[in-house]
């Protein structure tokens, strides 16, 4: 792979070396079907339960409240389908797996489900989720939150947040793609999305992805050992803010879609718009320079419509079409920021000069 500055961690993070090593070991050691009664099956199941316990400890839940899935989209769809035919309230800032499934399954019968991200995946905005949870429970409704982007970046306590459901994904934290989890509070309504097996106490059929779940567990160990949320707040936030301030200072027609004031957004996400410069063109020019960013959610790749998140915040298609998301990790360096600012001003200037859109700012 050519030398690159990778700033698309919100889409997916490279697998941590210790995760890769653990998974390679697991492929040869814990290969048996974890549902089997024989000893190799029990050994595989023990590893799965270790990961379940790790996640439960990190989010202050009981291990019995954790269900393993193929990822956040499946977890989200499972919760939404559980309330098929009932009222479902979501934010226009939600992930497509929430918005699109809610369109299919929502009805007019009570009880209502509220589904709100704690932190948005495109702009990093943090919501007052406890306030929404209180409102939901006061109405006799239930509350779900997609915490995919939050795990490892902020401390999580599902009890303090007063959540009934929460969604997680391994590949955002240096684990493998294709593994996720769903927190379901005891006695909360639940309807399996995948049926036809006794796995997960009949809550999610299909043969266990043992190696993937073990990899998820190793990534969770990394989070716990290093208390990564502290490092994100102390170190990554400084780099994010430095890039934001340099862009505003050095690039004409730039504006932030991420509120970088303390407590307003995740420390690792920066969404910026550039007047008279199209987002996909910026992304491709940066890619040619070895700088990897995105125009928004990776799950919406190929959709020519402007970001639904930026549209919901600004109601301005031009701003939405000109947005770029930079997302950072603990591996991001000052040199990465310097590299971006070596080439980004020239790219934006070039695109603005050939654009048919007039600059709004002078």
VENRAQUI-V7652 format. One record per backbone hydrogen bond with DSSP energy under -0.5 kcal/mol. NH is the residue of the N-H (numbers start at 1). CO is the residue of the C=O. If there is no record, write none. Layout:
# VENRAQUI-V7652
NH CO
NH CO
This chain:
# VENRAQUI-V7652
5 290
6 4
7 5
7 292
9 327
11 8
12 8
13 171
16 174
19 16
20 16
21 17
22 18
23 19
24 20
25 21
26 22
27 23
28 24
28 25
29 25
30 26
36 33
42 38
43 39
44 40
45 41
46 42
47 43
48 44
49 45
50 46
51 47
52 48
53 49
54 50
55 51
56 52
57 53
58 54
59 55
60 56
61 56
65 62
66 63
67 182
69 180
75 71
76 72
77 73
78 74
79 75
80 76
81 77
82 78
83 79
83 80
84 81
85 105
86 83
87 109
89 113
90 88
91 115
94 91
98 95
99 95
100 96
102 98
103 99
104 100
105 101
106 102
107 86
108 85
109 85
113 87
114 142
115 89
116 144
118 146
119 146
120 125
124 120
126 264
127 118
129 127
132 128
133 129
134 130
135 131
136 132
137 133
138 134
139 135
139 136
140 137
141 136
142 112
144 114
145 165
147 145
147 167
150 147
151 147
152 154
153 150
154 150
156 58
158 59
161 157
163 158
164 143
165 143
166 183
167 145
168 181
170 179
172 169
173 170
175 170
179 176
180 69
181 168
182 67
183 166
184 65
184 182
185 164
188 185
195 193
201 198
202 198
202 199
203 199
203 200
204 199
205 194
210 208
213 209
214 210
215 211
216 212
217 213
218 214
219 215
220 216
221 217
222 218
223 219
224 220
225 221
226 222
227 223
228 223
230 227
231 227
232 228
233 229
234 230
235 231
236 231
237 232
239 235
240 236
241 237
242 238
243 239
244 240
245 241
246 242
247 243
248 244
249 245
250 246
251 247
252 250
254 251
255 273
257 271
258 271
260 258
264 261
266 124
269 266
270 326
272 324
273 255
274 322
275 253
277 274
279 321
282 278
283 279
284 280
285 281
286 282
287 283
288 284
289 285
289 286
290 287
291 286
292 5
292 290
293 291
294 325
300 297
301 298
303 300
304 302
311 307
312 308
313 309
314 310
315 310
315 311
320 316
321 317
322 318
323 320
324 272
325 294
326 270
326 324
327 7
328 268
332 329
337 333
338 334
339 335
340 336
341 337
342 338
342 339
343 339
343 340
344 340
347 343
348 344
349 345
350 346
351 347
352 348
353 349
354 350
355 351
